[in-house]
Amino acid sequence: MKLGFIGGGAMAEAIVSGITSQHLLSCKDIYISDHKKARCEYLQTTYNVNSCIGSESFIDKLDMVILAIKPQTAVKAINEIKDKITANTVVISIIAGITLDTLESYFSNNAVIRVMPNTPMSVGAGMSAICAGSKASENHVTAAEKIFASAGKAIVIEEKLMDAVSGLSGSGPAFIFVIIDALSDAGVKAGLKRNMAIELAAQTVLGSAKMVLESGLHPAQLRDQVTSPGGTTIEGVHIMEQKGVRGAMIDTVTAAIEKSKLMGKQ
């Protein structure tokens, strides 16, 4: 299979890194288009893939193309390729806010798939949600799952849930970074050096997340396991509830979801 990328930014690189590290495709079958020469040279040198300015040399040879561009440049980029790809090319979009209906209006002859990944893909721990257009087959979706799962985890959802995914896992890393920063601030206040406090906070978040994923237990059950009667943890949990941390997190994700819905209407 020949796979192409329109856009060679951080998310495209994360996907390429996952594909090449998992040996899903041969490097010679991966093509990347970017508007910066230095970026093209970096991607080609680092991953031994084909990378160039513009997609004219490969766009009509692809089995699958991933649109990895920013929303503000999407229409221009799509118009440049929509009449050049073959009808057999599967179009995958990771462009925020662009719906399947919109994608199918541009690529009326193609199977299209919409994906919402997140930035932890860059360290092989991403979370991607996939939804299929009307012409996308089960094989197309399976191929997309393999590509995005190569750099983390991937699930298939209905498009009506995509805004919820955007607010939760799409924007979620930023919210967790705020929490890690706050935890490390508390450590510094207690006398820890900054680098030590950040490591303690980040590893605690990482380990806690791993426990949730691997144990199969509800987060509340895991919390109870570490919350001894009359101990230090319940004192902290009490303050979190008193200050409305739980409600603030729900409101935070809800606000991001509403913004995603608004962007989809523009």
C-alpha positions in Angstrom: 0.0 0.0 0.0 1.2 3.5 -0.9 0.4 6.1 1.8 0.7 9.9 1.4 0.5 12.8 3.7 -0.6 16.3 2.8 1.2 18.3 5.5 4.3 17.2 7.3 3.8 18.7 10.8 4.1 17.2 14.2 1.0 15.0 13.9 2.0 13.6 10.5 5.5 12.9 11.9 3.9 11.0 14.9 1.9 8.8 12.6 4.9 8.1 10.3 7.0 7.3 13.4 4.4 4.8 14.5 4.1 3.2 11.1 7.8 2.9 10.6 8.6 1.7 14.1 5.9 -1.0 13.8 7.0 -1.9 10.2 3.4 -1.5 8.9 4.6 -0.2 5.6 7.9 0.0 3.8 9.5 3.5 4.0 9.7 3.7 0.3 5.8 3.5 0.1 5.3 6.6 2.4 5.1 10.0 0.7 4.9 13.4 2.5 4.2 16.8 1.1 5.1 19.9 3.1 5.6 23.6 2.1 9.0 23.9 3.9 12.1 22.5 2.3 13.9 22.1 5.6 11.0 20.1 7.0 11.0 17.8 4.0 14.7 17.2 4.3 14.3 16.4 8.0 11.5 13.9 7.5 13.3 12.2 4.6 16.6 12.0 6.6 14.9 10.9 9.9 12.5 8.3 8.5 13.9 7.4 5.1 10.6 8.3 3.5 9.8 10.2 0.3 9.3 13.9 1.2 9.0 16.9 -1.1 7.4 20.3 -1.5 4.1 19.8 -3.3 2.3 16.5 -3.9 2.3 16.5 -7.7 4.9 13.8 -8.0 2.9 11.2 -6.0 -0.7 12.2 -5.4 -2.1 10.1 -8.3 -0.3 7.0 -7.2 -1.6 6.6 -3.6 -3.9 4.0 -2.1 -4.5 6.2 0.9 -3.9 9.9 1.7 -4.0 11.5 5.1 -4.9 15.2 5.2 -2.7 16.5 8.1 -3.1 20.2 7.7 -4.4 23.0 9.8 -8.1 24.1 9.4 -7.2 27.5 8.2 -5.3 26.1 5.2 -7.6 23.1 4.6 -9.8 24.4 1.8 -6.8 25.6 -0.3 -4.9 22.3 0.2 -8.0 20.2 -0.6 -8.8 22.1 -3.8 -5.2 21.5 -4.9 -5.5 17.7 -4.8 -9.2 16.8 -5.1 -9.1 16.5 -8.9 -5.7 14.8 -9.0 -6.3 11.7 -6.8 -7.8 8.6 -8.3 -11.2 7.3 -7.3 -9.6 4.3 -5.5 -7.7 6.5 -3.1 -9.0 6.5 0.5 -9.0 10.0 2.0 -8.4 10.3 5.7 -8.8 13.6 7.4 -7.4 14.6 10.8 -8.4 18.3 10.2 -10.4 19.6 13.2 -13.9 20.7 12.6 -14.4 19.3 9.0 -17.3 16.9 8.9 -17.7 13.8 6.7 -20.4 15.6 4.7 -17.9 18.3 3.9 -15.2 15.9 3.0 -17.5 13.9 0.7 -18.6 17.1 -1.0 -15.0 17.6 -2.1 -14.1 14.0 -2.7 -17.4 12.7 -4.1 -15.8 9.7 -5.8 -13.7 8.6 -2.8 -14.1 6.7 0.4 -13.5 9.2 3.2 -12.6 8.7 6.9 -12.4 11.2 9.6 -10.0 10.8 12.5 -9.5 12.8 15.7 -6.0 11.9 17.1 -4.2 13.7 20.0 -0.7 14.9 20.6 0.6 12.0 22.8 0.9 10.2 19.4 4.3 11.8 19.3 5.5 9.5 22.1 3.5 6.4 20.9 0.7 6.9 23.4 -2.0 8.7 21.4 -5.7 8.2 21.4 -7.5 8.3 18.1 -11.2 8.1 17.3 -12.2 7.0 13.8 -15.5 7.5 11.9 -16.3 6.3 8.4 -18.0 8.0 5.5 -20.7 6.5 3.3 -18.3 4.9 0.8 -15.7 3.6 3.4 -15.7 -0.2 3.7 -14.8 -2.3 6.7 -11.4 -3.0 5.2 -10.8 0.8 4.8 -11.6 1.3 8.5 -9.5 -1.6 9.6 -6.5 -0.2 7.7 -7.1 3.2 9.3 -7.2 1.6 12.7 -3.9 -0.1 12.2 -2.2 3.1 11.1 -3.4 5.1 14.1 -3.0 2.3 16.6 0.6 2.1 15.6 1.2 5.2 17.7 -1.2 4.5 20.6 -4.8 3.3 20.7 -7.7 3.7 18.2 -11.4 3.3 18.5 -14.3 3.5 15.9 -17.2 5.8 16.7 -20.2 7.4 15.1 -19.5 10.9 13.8 -22.1 12.4 16.2 -19.7 11.6 19.0 -16.7 13.4 17.4 -17.2 16.7 19.2 -17.2 14.8 22.5 -14.0 13.1 21.6 -12.5 16.4 20.5 -13.2 17.9 23.9 -12.1 14.9 25.9 -9.2 13.2 24.3 -8.4 15.8 21.7 -8.0 18.7 24.1 -7.5 16.5 27.1 -3.7 16.5 27.1 -3.6 20.2 27.7 -5.9 19.8 30.7 -3.7 17.1 32.1 -0.6 19.3 31.5 -2.2 22.0 33.7 -2.8 19.4 36.4 0.8 18.1 36.2 2.0 21.7 36.4 -0.2 22.4 39.5 0.9 19.2 41.2 4.6 20.1 40.6 3.9 23.6 42.0 2.6 22.0 45.1 5.8 20.0 45.3 8.0 23.0 44.9 6.0 24.8 47.6 6.8 21.9 49.9 10.5 22.2 49.2 11.1 19.9 46.2 13.3 21.1 43.3 11.3 21.9 40.2 12.7 19.1 38.0 12.1 16.5 40.7 8.6 17.8 41.4 7.7 17.6 37.6 9.0 14.0 37.4 7.1 12.9 40.5 3.9 14.5 39.2 4.2 13.3 35.6 5.1 9.7 36.6 2.2 9.7 39.1 -0.2 10.7 36.3 1.3 8.1 33.9 1.2 5.3 36.5 -2.4 6.1 37.5 -3.6 6.1 33.9 -1.9 2.8 33.3 -3.6 1.3 36.4 -7.0 2.4 35.0 -6.3 0.9 31.6 -4.8 -2.3 32.7 -6.8 -3.1 35.9 -10.2 -2.7 34.3 -11.4 -1.1 37.6 -13.4 2.1 37.9 -11.2 5.1 38.8 -13.3 5.5 42.0 -12.4 1.9 43.1 -8.7 2.7 42.5 -9.0 5.9 44.4 -10.5 4.0 47.4 -7.6 1.6 47.3 -5.2 4.4 48.1 -7.5 6.3 50.5 -6.9 5.0 54.0 -9.3 5.9 56.8 -8.2 9.1 58.5 -5.1 9.3 56.3 -3.4 12.0 54.2 -5.1 11.1 50.9 -8.6 11.5 52.2 -7.6 15.0 53.5 -6.5 15.9 50.0 -9.5 14.4 48.3 -11.8 16.3 50.7 -10.2 19.6 49.6 -10.5 18.6 45.9 -14.3 18.1 46.4 -14.6 21.2 48.5 -12.9 23.3 45.8 -15.0 21.8 43.0 -12.2 20.1 41.1 -14.5 17.4 39.7 -17.1 20.0 38.5 -14.4 22.2 37.1 -13.0 19.3 35.0 -16.5 18.5 33.7 -17.1 22.1 32.8 -13.7 22.3 31.1 -14.4 19.4 28.8 -17.9 20.6 28.1 -16.6 24.0 27.1 -14.2 22.4 24.7 -16.9 20.2 23.2 -19.2 23.2 22.7 -16.3 25.1 20.9 -15.8 22.0 18.7 -19.5 22.1 17.7 -19.2 25.8 16.9 -16.1 25.3 14.8 -17.9 22.6 12.8 -20.7 25.0 11.9 -18.3 27.7 10.5 
